[in-house]
Amino acid sequence: MAVLVDTNVIADVLYNDPEWGDWSAQQLARHFGGLFINPVIYAELSYRASTQEEVSELMERLGLGYMELPLAALFSAGQAYRTYRQRGGLKTAPLPDFFIGAHAQAAGLMLLTRDKSRYATYFPGAHLICP
């Protein structure tokens, strides 16, 4: 099964996080060959990159493929944002995690993350790989 990789897992490996680096590296190795990112994760990875080529090299090195967001995921992200606001959430635009979780749920992807709480709350149908 294809695995969507949350940015926090990639960052753990890139920056050798002392708490999560080993777990994240093991998970990337375990699922190598089936790892993907979407436009939101790509944008988050681009934040620290100097060039587009740097992101492409990172993707190649980690074995990350690229998937576009399906319309069903975009709709689901909007619905999750509405629920978030109704529950008192203060952000004035949908959070990146809403697009990531909605993508995993709508496309039937596994989601590799260490941020279980928000995904489990707003996307209970998503298959999470969490510590």
Secondary structure, DSSP 8 states (H G I E B T S, - for coil): --EEE-HHHHHHHHTT-TTTHHHHHHHHHHTTTSEEE-HHHHHHHHTT-SSHHHHHHHHHHHTEEE----HHHHHHHHHHHHHHHHTT---SS--HHHHHHHHHHHHT-EEE-S-HHHHHHH-TTSEEE--
